[in-house]
Structure formats: structure tokens, C-alpha cells
Amino acid sequence: MQIQQILKSKTTFVALAVGILGVLLVLYSWQLPPFASSVQTTNNAYVKGQVTLLSPQIPGYVVAVPVQDYMTVKKGDLLVQIDDRMYQQQLAQAQATLLQQKAALANFAENRLAKQASLDLAKAQLQSAEAGQEKAELDDKRTGTLVDRGFSTQSSGDQTRVALLQAQSTVAQAEASVKIAEQNLALTDAGKSSLEAAVASAEASVELAQINLGNTRIVAPVDGKLGEVAAHVGQYAAAGTQLTSITPATVWVIANFKETQLAQIGVGLPATFTVDGLGDVELSGRVERIAPAAGSEFSVLKADNATGNFTKVAQRLSLRIAIDGGQAAAADLRPGMSVIVRIDTADKPLPELASAQ
């Protein structure tokens, strides 16, 4: 009996020890107290960069491709040349139209001077006619008095009356000439705005033609490395056709942490990471920014939890990690590489980064 009790006690002890060990293993694997660590880790992280796809804005045949796949280029280097003969002719045509419209606008000034001179002449003729009418009125008045007193014949009175009527007709004709000249001048002035608009339109056409001609040269927008060069001589490239891409040297890390890991993570905290493509090399950086929302909020199809069949899933938020300078291995980082990130929440963040949040 004693032996059985001893064996039973040992079995109970072993089972209890195994149970405690299992619980400890679970707590350790889940980093729960008393095994909770200040280091937060995620392998849901990638190297990111600004990969720019290059496409033509205008269609045409490719006549030169002076670059090759994965070359390092500088800002402004020619990557693809599109046949520019048609666009040069369009520019020449636009420039000729501009000269024509400017000449028409210059002729406006001369034409207006002529219309103004016609108006001045009509006004002078009106003044002369009004002076003749005034003289005819005086003559008619004097002759009428003499005829009434018998000192002049009736025929003389009739002559002065006819002269007065002719003078009045001349004045009316001169007034009409003034109105016509004023209308002609107004029509000329009204045409100035259309001539100026035509010049502005022609200038815009010249600028557009210059832009189109410049777009036949596809150049590197920034310093960086090219991707695959899809363009080749003789190819017809439609507007928007992807010809190649360029990736600047500046890269960073986007790390997706579970929301349960973010309690002590803030901007400015130091981070270390390893990259699958670089072996065991460890690089360092700093938490630069934290996403404003969980990744699920940016998805096209939002999760619908109103069905009653709800299972809580820890959401992930993205952290942007700036890579510290002076690290030789950082030059080998390429966008898309997989990364394992570690952040020690026991460290203190940099004040300037934390204040920039």
C-alpha cells in the first residue's frame, strides 16, 4: 500500500509538473506575464520606396533608347526619344499663326488712326456747315427786312431763302457723316478685344506645341535606378504606355504591428530590423510616423460584423520606420524586400521626432 501511494504521489507530481510546464510554455510563447518582454516584433514588414512608372504623354514612334535595364541614371538623363518631326512642324505652324495674329493686332492701331481721322474730318465739316448755316440765316434775315421795306426785290429774298435751306441740308449731311464716322470708330474699337484674344490663343497654341515637343524626350525625373526598359526602337508608344520605371535611392520600412503591440510604441522609438535578402545583417532606424487607421479601414471591401457571427481579430496598424544613415548595408535595400522588425519599448524616443508626430 505504501508503495502504491508513493507511485501515485509521483505520478500526480509529474502530471502537475507537466501541466505547469505547459502553461509556462504557453505564457512564454504568447509573451504574457511573467514572460512579457519590452521588445515588440513583427515579420509583417517590407522595404518601401517611390517607384515611379514612366509613360509618354503624347503618342509617337520610339526612335532612340539610350539606356538599359537596371541602369543608374541622373535627373534629366534621356531615357526614351519619340519621333519629334510632326511636333516640330506643329510648333512652326503655331508660331506662324502667332505672327499673323500679332500683325493683325498691329494693323488695328493704324486702322483706328484712319477711323479717328475720318471722324475728325467729319466734325470739321460739320463745323464748317454750321458756320455756313449761320451766315445764311443772317443773310435771309437782312434780305427779308429789305424786301419788306421795298429796298430789295423779291427775287433776292428768294435767293437767300434757298441759300438758307441749302445750308441747313449741308449741316444735316455733316451731322450724319459724324455719326457714321463715330460708328465706324466704335466698330474698330470693338474688334480690338477679338484681335487680342486671337493673339492670346495663338500664344497658347505655341506654348502647347512647345510642351508637346518637349514631351517627346522622356527624361529621368529624379536620380535613381531603372527597372526593366520595355521601350525599343521602332515601337509605337501610345500615350500612357509604360516604358520603364525609376526607383530613387531613398527607402524606408513599413512595419505592420498588431494593435495589442502598440500600447508603448510611439514616434521616435529606435528600431532594429533584419532583411531576408541581406542575411544576418542588422540595421537600425527610428519610428517616423504611425498610420492614422488600421489597415482594414483602407480595404475596398469592409468587414461586416453585423451578422451576429462575430470573432474578434487583432487589427494591424502600419508604422513607417526611417533608416538611420551611415549604414553600408542600407545601400543594398530594395523596395519589396521582406523585413523582420524589432522595437524595444523600453528605449526613449528622440524628442525632435516625438514632437513632430
C-alpha positions in Angstrom: 0.0 0.0 0.0 2.8 2.4 0.8 4.5 1.6 -2.5 1.2 2.3 -4.4 0.7 5.6 -2.5 4.3 6.6 -3.3 3.8 5.8 -7.0 0.5 7.6 -7.1 2.1 10.7 -5.5 4.9 10.6 -8.0 2.5 10.3 -10.9 0.5 13.2 -9.6 3.6 15.3 -9.2 4.8 14.5 -12.7 1.4 15.4 -14.2 1.3 18.6 -12.2 4.8 19.5 -13.3 4.0 18.8 -16.9 0.9 20.9 -16.6 2.8 23.8 -15.1 5.5 23.5 -17.7 2.8 23.6 -20.5 1.2 26.7 -19.0 4.7 28.3 -18.8 5.4 27.4 -22.4 2.1 29.0 -23.5 2.8 32.1 -21.5 6.3 32.3 -22.9 5.2 31.8 -26.5 2.5 34.5 -26.2 4.8 36.8 -24.3 2.4 37.0 -21.3 3.4 37.8 -17.7 5.7 36.8 -16.2 7.5 36.4 -19.6 6.3 39.7 -21.1 9.0 41.5 -23.0 9.5 45.1 -23.8 10.6 44.2 -27.3 7.8 44.1 -29.9 8.5 42.1 -33.1 6.7 41.6 -36.4 7.7 39.9 -39.6 4.8 41.6 -41.5 7.1 44.3 -42.7 8.6 45.4 -46.1 11.1 47.8 -47.6 9.3 50.6 -49.4 10.4 53.2 -51.9 9.0 55.6 -54.5 8.8 53.5 -57.7 7.8 55.9 -60.5 6.4 54.4 -63.7 7.4 56.4 -66.8 5.0 56.8 -69.7 4.7 59.2 -72.6 2.1 62.0 -72.6 2.0 62.1 -76.4 1.9 59.2 -79.0 4.6 58.5 -81.5 7.3 56.1 -82.7 10.3 55.4 -80.5 13.5 56.5 -82.3 16.1 56.1 -79.5 16.5 54.2 -76.3 20.0 55.1 -74.9 19.5 53.2 -71.6 19.3 49.6 -70.5 17.7 47.6 -67.7 18.6 48.5 -64.1 21.0 51.3 -65.1 21.8 54.1 -62.6 20.7 57.4 -64.1 20.7 61.1 -63.1 17.9 63.6 -63.1 17.4 64.9 -66.6 19.1 62.0 -68.4 17.4 61.0 -71.7 15.6 57.6 -71.3 13.4 57.4 -74.5 13.2 59.7 -77.5 10.0 59.8 -79.5 9.9 60.9 -83.1 9.5 64.7 -82.9 9.2 65.7 -86.6 5.5 66.1 -86.5 5.6 68.1 -83.3 8.3 70.4 -84.7 6.0 71.2 -87.6 3.1 71.8 -85.3 5.3 74.3 -83.4 6.3 76.1 -86.6 2.7 76.3 -87.7 1.6 77.7 -84.3 4.5 80.3 -84.4 3.4 81.4 -87.9 -0.2 81.8 -86.8 1.0 83.8 -83.8 2.9 86.2 -86.1 -0.1 86.5 -88.3 -2.4 87.4 -85.3 0.2 89.9 -84.0 0.3 91.6 -87.4 -3.4 91.9 -87.4 -3.3 93.4 -84.0 -0.6 95.9 -85.1 -2.8 96.8 -88.1 -5.6 97.7 -85.7 -3.7 100.7 -84.4 -3.2 102.0 -88.0 -6.8 101.3 -88.9 -8.0 103.1 -85.7 -5.9 106.2 -86.6 -7.6 106.3 -90.0 -11.0 106.0 -88.5 -10.2 108.7 -86.0 -9.0 111.0 -88.7 -12.3 110.4 -90.7 -14.2 111.3 -87.5 -12.2 114.5 -87.1 -12.7 115.4 -90.7 -16.5 114.9 -90.4 -16.6 117.0 -87.3 -14.6 119.8 -89.1 -17.0 119.6 -92.0 -19.9 119.9 -89.6 -18.4 123.0 -88.0 -18.0 124.5 -91.5 -21.6 123.6 -92.4 -22.9 125.1 -89.2 -20.9 128.3 -89.9 -22.4 128.5 -93.4 -25.9 127.9 -92.0 -25.4 130.8 -89.5 -24.3 133.1 -92.4 -27.3 132.0 -94.5 -29.7 132.8 -91.6 -28.2 136.3 -91.2 -28.4 136.9 -94.9 -32.0 135.7 -95.1 -32.9 137.9 -92.1 -31.4 141.0 -93.6 -32.8 140.4 -97.1 -36.2 139.8 -95.7 -36.2 143.1 -93.9 -35.1 144.9 -97.0 -37.8 143.2 -99.1 -40.4 144.2 -96.5 -39.3 147.8 -96.7 -39.2 147.8 -100.5 -35.4 148.3 -100.7 -34.8 144.9 -102.3 -36.5 142.7 -104.8 -38.5 139.6 -104.1 -36.1 137.5 -106.2 -33.2 138.5 -103.8 -35.3 137.3 -100.9 -36.0 134.0 -102.6 -32.3 133.5 -103.3 -31.3 134.0 -99.7 -34.2 131.7 -98.6 -32.9 128.9 -100.9 -29.3 129.5 -99.7 -30.5 129.0 -96.1 -32.2 125.8 -97.0 -29.1 124.5 -98.7 -27.0 125.4 -95.7 -29.4 123.5 -93.4 -29.2 120.5 -95.7 -25.4 120.7 -95.6 -25.5 120.7 -91.8 -27.8 117.7 -91.7 -25.5 115.9 -94.1 -22.4 116.7 -92.0 -24.1 115.5 -88.8 -24.9 112.2 -90.5 -21.3 111.9 -91.6 -20.1 112.4 -88.0 -22.4 109.7 -86.7 -21.2 107.3 -89.4 -17.6 108.1 -88.5 -18.3 107.5 -84.8 -19.9 104.2 -85.6 -17.0 103.1 -87.7 -14.6 104.0 -84.9 -16.7 102.1 -82.4 -16.8 99.0 -84.6 -13.0 99.3 -84.9 -12.6 99.5 -81.1 -14.9 96.6 -80.6 -12.7 94.4 -82.9 -9.6 95.0 -80.7 -10.7 92.5 -78.0 -11.2 89.8 -80.6 -7.8 90.5 -82.1 -6.2 90.4 -78.6 -8.0 87.1 -77.9 -6.7 85.7 -81.2 -3.2 86.7 -80.2 -3.6 85.1 -76.8 -5.0 81.9 -78.4 -2.1 81.8 -80.8 0.4 82.2 -77.9 -1.3 79.4 -76.0 -1.0 77.2 -79.2 2.7 77.9 -79.4 3.2 77.1 -75.7 1.2 73.8 -76.1 3.2 72.9 -79.2 6.4 73.6 -77.2 5.2 71.3 -74.4 4.3 68.5 -76.8 7.7 68.8 -78.5 9.4 68.7 -75.1 7.3 65.6 -74.2 9.0 63.7 -77.0 12.0 63.5 -74.7 11.3 61.2 -71.8 13.9 62.0 -69.1 14.6 60.8 -65.6 12.6 62.9 -63.1 15.0 62.0 -60.3 18.3 60.3 -59.6 17.8 56.5 -59.2 17.9 53.1 -60.9 15.8 52.0 -63.8 13.6 48.9 -63.8 13.1 46.9 -66.9 13.1 49.0 -70.0 10.2 48.0 -72.2 10.7 50.5 -74.9 12.5 49.6 -78.1 13.4 51.5 -81.3 10.6 51.4 -83.9 7.8 50.7 -81.3 4.7 52.9 -81.5 4.1 54.2 -78.0 0.6 55.4 -77.2 0.0 58.0 -74.5 0.2 56.2 -71.2 2.2 53.2 -72.4 4.5 52.1 -69.6 8.1 52.3 -71.0 10.2 51.8 -67.9 10.3 52.8 -64.2 12.8 54.6 -61.9 13.4 54.0 -58.2 15.2 56.6 -56.1 17.8 55.6 -53.6 15.7 56.7 -50.6 13.9 53.8 -49.0 12.1 53.2 -45.7 10.4 50.3 -43.9 6.7 49.8 -43.4 6.0 47.5 -40.4 2.5 46.2 -39.6 2.1 45.6 -35.8 -0.9 44.2 -34.1 -2.9 46.7 -32.1 -2.1 44.8 -28.9 1.6 45.6 -29.5 1.2 49.4 -29.9 0.5 50.4 -26.3 4.1 51.5 -25.6 5.2 52.3 -29.2 5.5 55.9 -30.2 7.1 58.1 -32.7 10.9 58.4 -32.2 11.5 55.0 -30.7 14.6 53.2 -32.1 14.0 50.1 -34.1 16.2 47.3 -35.4 15.5 45.1 -38.4 16.9 42.3 -40.5 16.2 41.8 -44.2 15.8 38.3 -45.6 17.9 39.3 -48.7 20.8 40.5 -46.6 21.3 37.6 -44.3 22.1 38.3 -40.7 23.0 42.0 -41.2 21.1 44.1 -38.6 20.1 47.6 -39.5 18.7 50.4 -37.3 16.1 53.1 -37.7 13.5 55.1 -35.9 9.8 55.1 -35.8 8.9 58.1 -38.0 5.1 58.0 -38.3 2.2 55.9 -37.3 -0.8 55.2 -39.6 -4.0 57.1 -38.8 -6.1 54.0 -39.0 -5.9 50.2 -39.1 -5.3 48.5 -42.5 -8.8 47.1 -42.6 -10.1 50.7 -42.9 -8.3 51.2 -46.2 -9.5 47.9 -47.8 -12.0 48.1 -50.6 -14.4 45.6 -49.0 -15.0 46.4 -45.4 -15.7 43.6 -42.9 -19.4 43.4 -41.9 -19.7 42.4 -38.3 -23.5 42.9 -38.0 -24.4 39.3 -38.7 -24.1 38.1 -35.1 -21.3 35.7 -36.0 -18.5 37.9 -34.7 -15.0 36.8 -34.0 -12.6 39.4 -32.6 -9.4 39.6 -34.7 -6.5 41.8 -33.7 -6.1 44.6 -36.2 -2.8 45.8 -37.6 -1.5 49.4 -37.9 1.4 50.4 -40.1 4.5 52.1 -38.8 6.9 54.0 -41.1 10.5 53.5 -40.0 13.2 55.8 -41.2 16.5 54.1 -41.8 19.5 55.6 -39.9 22.3 57.0 -42.1 25.9 55.7 -42.2 24.9 52.1 -42.7 26.7 50.5 -45.6 24.2 47.6 -45.9 21.4 50.1 -46.4 22.6 50.8 -49.9 21.5 47.2 -50.8 17.9 47.6 -49.7 15.4 47.3 -52.5 11.6 48.1 -52.3 9.6 45.0 -51.7 12.2 43.1 -49.6 10.8 41.2 -46.6 11.8 42.6 -43.2 11.7 41.4 -39.5 11.4 44.5 -37.2 12.1 44.7 -33.5 11.2 47.7 -31.4 12.3 47.9 -27.7 9.6 50.0 -26.0 12.0 50.4 -23.0 14.1 52.8 -25.1 13.4 56.5 -25.1 12.2 58.2 -28.3 14.1 61.1 -29.8 12.5 64.4 -28.7 12.5 66.0 -32.2 10.8 63.0 -33.7 8.2 62.7 -31.0 7.3 66.4 -31.2 6.8 66.1 -35.0 4.0 63.5 -34.6 
